[in-house]
Amino acid sequence: MLRPQDSATRERRSLEGLWRFRPDADGVGRQERWYARPLADAIDMPVPASYNDIVPGRELHDHVGDVWYQTTTRVPRGWAGQRVVLRFDSATHAATVFVGETEVVSHEGGYTPFEADVTELVAPGEEIRITAVVDNRLTWETIPPGIVERTPHGPRQKYMHDFFNYAGLHRPVWLYATPAVHVDDITVVPGVQGDPTAEHVTGTVGYAVAVAGESPGVRVRLLDADGGEVARADGATGTLEVPDVHLWQPGEGYQYDLVVEVLDGQTVADVYVQKVGVRTVEVRGTQFLINGRPFYFRGFGMHEDHLTRGKGHDDAEMVHDFALLEWIGANSLRTSHYPYAEEVMDYADAHGIVVIDETAAVGMNASVAAVLGTKIEQVFSEQTVGSKAQAAHAQAIRELYERDKNRPSVVLWSIANEPESHTPESEEYFKPLFALIRELEKHRPVGFVNVMYSKADVDRLAKYGDVIMVNRYYGWYTDPGDLAAAEAALEDELREWESHGKPILMTEYGADTVAGLHDLTGAMWSEEYQGELLQMYHRVFDRVDAFQGEHVWNFADFQTSRGIVRVDGNKKGAFTRDRRPKAAAHLLRRRWTGRDWLGQD
Ligand code: GCB
């Protein structure tokens, strides 16, 4: 799905700001048609933001079910004759949207965009009322899954993943206009002719443009970063050649502009500018190659998580987080455990940050659930994660692929985090999902993230992926406090995975650490233990040839559900939740850049 943009033929209006907001504790709003009039008894709620932590009290923090958002906006006068679209960059987890009294769209899945053509419902210069009812419930039919328990004290939301179920309108909302005949979709496939490591390389940009409406023609032009034209072609599909191409590289997000014009006779009916980074990605044996050169992942599994705004997108927080990634020497991140805001992906594209792009399929594991305090008999079954969840998961894969398919930063898809992968039921569930991502994606590697309870000897899914991604907690959940035993066990296990002959990435490793807790006997939870544990992992990584990347868990401390295993959230961050460095951050910077915090060797 194309992102809204301003162009010579297109215009956007952001609907960010304060919306009216009302939780619907009794679930009566739909029946009482709250959308049909100004929302009564409403408070102000910022958009984008999670609603959970905005006001004090448990009521909103722990709310289960619908909440209502409402705003009004005036349709710009200049939009007469245009197609007008209302787009939500996300609504967590499901939403139905009304313009005036008319329902315009419903969407399930909390981390991908959706939109509605509202042309017939709006008039330029007139005010419209937009109402969204957003449901945060996770069930056995949603991705991620969860359980809503009915209790005498009201509904209680349980889930099997380790981050707080923040909800609401986390990302921008747009009203935008395009011509009636318009560019509907663009797919670009970059490549190179011959050896991508050669001094002068000819790049290729395969493209396919879908047009909505009758159009006599499509014209595309590829411009370099200075605006100079390097290639052009007529027709909705084709391949452009770029002699002496400037490649998109890790650390240097060079991008071209593909200017796509839909023609109406001699005039341009619509123009959309698609960013294009030309690079190759390939798995060869145990190596992960970007532009033909071995790439070693250094970075983090992250979370969209901040004080007050929860998962709400914020440019200042985003740029700061990327600045910290640069400071520490990270070259990559995983969007654990859901698709991140498109602003984040744009930034990664533009700055050469390599991304492992993950769906929201997390918490499909009874053993992990047990650690976090939820007991489940069987995860994969028709009564639990079954065909309905599988259909939602397939849809989540499709929507993620469609949203991010053109992004040069995305070099690997992760279709799930830590599902059970040793049972016949899990294989039956995942086999068609691997087939789906392979049908969609012909050029990038794919995989999933393996859990410590499904090691190489019993795992049944690693064979479907191109890369082995493992999360391991030796020295924490297993052999807690015993780094000598942990080191031996870690190395033994990685050697077993080597037999797959694929690149191995450690997509999570780490230890909960209370910032400021110091202990010279190496006690768990201290900053010393976190550092020692990371160093132990690094020693092992450096001994295993097939090992191609290290992503520490986590970039920063983050909020989780409440329970007896978390104290104000998960504390495995290299940074605190307010982004202050723990000692581990300095250690990582030393390993990844060779420098201390003052920039000295
Ligand atoms: C994991 C999960 C991650 C948790 C982490 C932990 O394996 O993938 O979501 O937060 O462990 O700290 O327990």
Residues whose N, C-alpha, C, O or C-beta is under 5 A from the ligand:
A	BS01	GCB	D162 E418 N471
